[in-house]
């Protein structure tokens, strides 16, 4: 998956949680061909997007020390943090 986003008018309705739950469950459950080999999920999040960071943290993602400078092209302060989550029995987070 390349992008997980919810348009502004539809936020705070649980859609992001629903989408992220599907991704995590697919990676952990082995229901998708090749998913049994997945050990980690990671994502880049705009460092000023506190809402997205909290969503990922509820699902067991944690920020690592990696920061990607100039990740985004069309916004001020275009830097991203990297959030990671173990899967395959090592995950955790919201259910």
LOTIZA-789057 format. One line per 2 residues: number of its first residue (from 1); for each residue x, y, z of C-alpha. Coordinates in Angstrom, 2 decimals, always signed. Layout:
BEGIN
NUM	X:Y:Z | ...
END
This chain:
BEGIN
1	+0.00:+0.00:+0.00 | +1.39:+3.39:-0.87
3	-1.00:+5.86:+0.77 | -3.58:+5.73:+3.53
5	-5.57:+8.93:+3.68 | -9.07:+10.06:+4.58
7	-10.45:+13.25:+3.05 | -10.99:+16.01:+5.60
9	-14.82:+15.98:+5.52 | -14.80:+12.26:+6.43
11	-12.27:+12.29:+9.26 | -13.15:+11.46:+12.87
13	-15.65:+8.82:+11.73 | -13.43:+5.79:+12.28
15	-12.58:+5.30:+8.61 | -8.81:+5.57:+9.13
17	-9.00:+3.01:+11.94 | -11.05:+0.68:+9.75
19	-8.57:+0.92:+6.89 | -5.53:+0.51:+9.11
21	-7.12:-2.47:+10.92 | -7.57:-4.19:+7.54
23	-3.89:-3.68:+6.68 | -2.65:-4.92:+10.06
25	-5.01:-7.90:+10.09 | -3.98:-8.89:+6.57
27	-0.30:-8.73:+7.51 | -0.77:-10.66:+10.74
29	-3.37:-13.18:+9.65 | -1.61:-14.59:+6.63
31	-4.84:-14.32:+4.64 | -3.01:-12.55:+1.84
33	-0.56:-14.49:-0.30 | +2.96:-13.69:+0.92
35	+1.77:-12.10:+4.17 | +3.31:-14.92:+6.21
37	+6.71:-13.42:+5.38 | +5.84:-9.92:+6.62
39	+7.62:-9.08:+9.88 | +7.17:-5.32:+10.01
41	+4.93:-2.57:+8.70 | +6.30:+0.93:+8.45
43	+5.04:+4.26:+7.23 | +6.10:+7.85:+6.71
45	+3.97:+10.46:+8.46 | +4.27:+14.22:+8.17
47	+5.93:+15.21:+11.41 | +3.26:+17.84:+12.11
49	+0.31:+15.47:+11.61 | -0.45:+14.67:+15.22
51	-3.79:+13.05:+14.39 | -2.22:+10.52:+12.05
53	+0.59:+9.80:+14.47 | -1.91:+9.12:+17.28
55	-3.89:+6.80:+14.99 | -0.81:+4.73:+14.16
57	+0.31:+4.70:+17.80 | -3.09:+3.27:+18.82
59	-2.31:+0.38:+16.49 | +1.08:-0.30:+18.05
61	+3.26:+1.75:+15.72 | +6.14:+3.64:+17.30
63	+8.31:+6.41:+15.92 | +11.89:+5.45:+15.39
65	+14.84:+7.82:+15.21 | +14.69:+7.96:+11.44
67	+13.44:+11.22:+9.99 | +13.08:+11.70:+6.24
69	+14.00:+15.22:+5.25 | +12.05:+16.89:+2.42
71	+9.77:+13.87:+2.01 | +6.76:+15.92:+0.95
73	+6.98:+18.26:-2.02 | +4.10:+20.72:-1.63
75	+4.00:+21.69:+2.05 | +6.06:+23.78:+4.39
77	+8.21:+21.78:+6.78 | +8.10:+18.81:+4.39
79	+9.74:+16.30:+6.74 | +8.36:+12.91:+7.75
81	+8.89:+10.63:+10.70 | +9.03:+6.87:+10.28
83	+6.66:+4.77:+12.37 | +7.14:+1.01:+12.63
85	+5.16:-1.93:+13.94 | +6.12:-5.57:+14.25
87	+3.65:-8.12:+12.87 | +3.44:-11.87:+12.89
89	+2.86:-12.18:+16.59 | +5.03:-9.27:+17.64
91	+2.53:-6.47:+17.08 | -0.11:-5.07:+19.36
93	-2.36:-2.09:+19.44 | -6.03:-1.28:+18.93
95	-8.60:-3.99:+18.31
END
